[in-house]
């Protein structure tokens, strides 16, 4: 059942593919006017806009000031979903400093940038949702850069929540584990094993993550601030 978000304006960064596209689709189905941010893949963006009846908004949210520029171009915004991310696989013992720095900056800078502008463009009742992963608190092979980035992002969500709560804006995060994105899923050989381990009986899909994002955007979620909602079918509960 769609969450009631009629006439809300939502911006989803990295919204043309994967989880971002699923979030855009869910918010559109819930009544939002959805702005799909993308960096450069015109074909994927055009396809996404046709699927969700959304509007395309090209821009590099990783660039200094890029997110603030996007937000100001929109004018009024009710929902901001920080989904765009960078991942440089590497082991802890052979960290590439530039790659790690890029992942951390991609996780933090768009939200830091947005915080400076949101009080101007987001009315009371606004929602900010950041996408995280269980790599923020669990060790995943070759995931150190993004794990550190997501841990920092979850901390920033808490600080942003306290700062923006007096403005009537709720800031939260949605975290998940391995997501089955269909063909092209990284390390697809792990899907059967992880699905068998998941208490709910299957692996998480982008639609599951999108449902959690929409729940945090609902009016009934207005008293939830600075929390990380895990949507993983219970997989993270197991040691």
C-alpha positions in Angstrom: 0.0 0.0 0.0 1.5 3.4 -0.9 2.3 5.8 1.8 0.2 9.0 1.6 2.6 11.7 0.3 0.3 13.6 -2.0 1.7 16.7 -3.5 5.0 16.4 -1.7 8.1 17.3 -3.7 10.9 14.8 -3.4 14.5 14.8 -4.7 16.4 11.5 -4.9 20.1 11.7 -5.6 21.5 9.0 -7.8 17.8 8.2 -8.6 18.2 6.8 -12.1 19.4 3.3 -11.2 19.2 0.6 -8.5 18.0 1.5 -5.1 17.7 5.2 -6.1 15.3 4.3 -8.9 13.3 2.0 -6.6 13.0 4.9 -4.1 11.9 7.3 -6.9 9.3 4.8 -8.1 7.9 4.3 -4.6 7.7 8.0 -3.8 6.0 8.7 -7.1 3.5 5.9 -6.4 2.9 7.5 -3.0 1.9 10.8 -4.6 5.1 12.7 -4.7 6.4 14.9 -7.5 9.7 13.2 -7.9 12.9 14.9 -9.1 15.4 12.3 -10.3 19.0 13.5 -9.9 21.7 11.9 -12.0 25.3 12.8 -12.9 25.8 11.8 -16.5 24.1 8.6 -17.8 21.5 10.2 -20.0 20.0 6.9 -21.3 19.5 5.5 -17.8 18.0 8.8 -16.6 15.6 9.1 -19.5 14.4 5.5 -18.9 14.0 6.2 -15.2 11.9 9.3 -15.8 9.6 7.4 -18.1 9.2 4.6 -15.6 8.2 6.8 -12.7 6.8 9.8 -14.5 9.5 11.9 -12.7 11.5 15.0 -13.7 15.2 14.8 -14.4 17.6 17.0 -12.5 21.2 16.6 -13.7 24.0 17.6 -11.3 27.0 16.4 -9.6 26.1 16.1 -5.9 29.7 15.1 -5.0 31.1 18.4 -6.3 31.6 21.2 -3.8 28.4 23.2 -3.6 26.7 20.8 -6.0 23.9 19.7 -3.7 23.2 23.2 -2.5 22.9 24.4 -6.1 20.4 21.6 -6.9 18.3 22.3 -3.8 18.1 26.1 -4.6 17.1 25.3 -8.2 14.2 23.3 -6.9 12.8 26.0 -4.7 10.5 24.1 -2.4 11.4 20.6 -1.3 9.6 18.3 1.1 11.7 15.1 0.9 15.4 14.8 0.3 16.8 11.3 -0.2 20.7 11.1 -0.1 21.3 7.9 -2.1 24.2 8.6 -4.4 27.4 6.9 -3.3 30.9 6.0 -4.3 32.6 2.6 -3.6 36.3 1.8 -4.1 36.8 -1.9 -3.1 40.0 -2.5 -1.1 41.3 -4.6 1.8 42.1 -2.9 5.1 45.8 -3.8 4.8 46.2 -2.1 1.4 44.1 1.0 1.7 44.2 3.4 -1.2 44.0 6.8 0.6 42.5 8.6 -2.5 39.8 6.0 -2.9 38.9 5.9 0.8 38.8 9.7 0.8 36.5 9.7 -2.3 34.0 7.3 -0.6 33.9 9.3 2.6 33.5 12.6 0.8 30.7 11.1 -1.4 28.9 9.9 1.8 29.3 13.2 3.8 29.5 16.1 1.5 26.1 16.0 -0.2 24.4 15.9 3.2 26.7 18.6 4.7 26.0 20.7 1.7 22.2 20.1 2.0 22.1 21.1 5.7 23.2 24.6 4.8 20.2 25.1 2.4 17.4 22.9 3.7 16.1 25.4 6.2 15.5 27.8 3.3 13.7 25.3 1.0 12.2 22.7 3.2 9.0 23.6 5.2 8.1 22.2 8.6 7.3 18.5 8.2 10.1 17.9 5.8 12.0 14.7 5.7 15.7 13.8 5.0 16.6 10.2 4.5 20.2 8.9 3.9 21.0 5.5 2.6 23.5 3.5 4.6 24.5 -0.2 4.9 25.4 -2.8 7.5 29.0 -2.3 6.5 29.0 0.7 8.9 29.1 -1.7 11.8 29.9 -5.1 10.4 33.1 -6.2 8.6 32.6 -7.0 4.9 35.5 -8.1 2.7 37.0 -5.3 0.6 34.4 -2.9 2.1 36.6 -0.8 4.4 36.3 2.4 2.5 32.6 2.4 2.1 32.2 0.9 5.6 34.0 3.8 7.1 32.1 6.2 4.9 28.7 4.8 6.0 29.7 4.8 9.7 30.5 8.5 9.4 27.3 9.1 7.5 25.2 7.6 10.3 27.0 9.8 12.8 26.3 12.8 10.6 22.6 11.9 10.4 22.4 12.1 14.2 24.1 15.5 14.3 21.9 16.8 11.5 18.8 15.5 13.1 19.4 17.5 16.3 20.2 20.6 14.3 17.2 20.4 12.0 14.6 19.1 14.4 13.8 22.7 15.7 13.0 23.6 12.1 10.4 20.7 11.9 12.7 18.6 9.7 13.2 14.9 10.5 16.6 13.4 9.5 17.0 9.6 9.5 18.8 6.8 7.7 17.8 3.5 6.2 20.4 0.7 6.3 20.4 -2.6 4.6 22.7 -5.6 3.9 23.4 -7.3 0.6 20.7 -6.3 -1.9 19.6 -8.4 -4.9 19.5 -6.0 -7.7 19.0 -8.6 -10.4 21.4 -9.0 -13.3 24.7 -7.2 -12.6 24.5 -7.5 -8.8 28.1 -7.4 -7.5 29.3 -10.7 -6.0 26.1 -12.4 -7.3 27.4 -15.8 -6.2 26.7 -14.8 -2.6 23.0 -14.3 -3.2 21.8 -17.9 -2.7 23.8 -18.4 0.5 22.7 -15.1 2.0 19.1 -15.6 1.0 19.1 -19.0 2.8 20.5 -17.3 5.9 18.0 -14.5 6.0 15.3 -15.3 8.6 12.5 -13.8 6.3 13.5 -16.3 3.6 14.9 -14.2 0.8 17.5 -11.5 0.1 16.5 -7.8 0.3 15.4 -6.1 -2.9 15.6 -2.4 -3.9 11.8 -2.2 -3.4 12.2 -3.3 0.2 14.6 -0.5 0.9 12.3 2.0 -0.9 9.4 0.9 1.3 11.5 1.7 4.4 12.4 5.1 3.0 8.8 5.9 2.3 7.8 4.9 5.8 10.2 7.5 7.3 8.6 10.1 5.0 5.1 9.5 6.3 3.4 12.0 8.5 3.2 9.3 11.2 7.0 9.2 11.3 7.3 12.8 12.3 8.5 12.0 15.8 11.4 9.8 14.6 14.7 11.8 14.5 18.3 10.6 14.1 17.6 6.9 13.8 18.9 4.2 11.5 16.1 1.9 10.3 17.5 -1.5 9.2 15.6 -3.2 6.3 17.3 -6.6 5.8 14.8 -9.3 6.5 16.5 -10.0 9.8 19.9 -11.0 8.3 21.8 -8.6 10.5 20.5 -10.1 13.7 22.5 -13.3 13.1 26.2 -13.5 14.1 
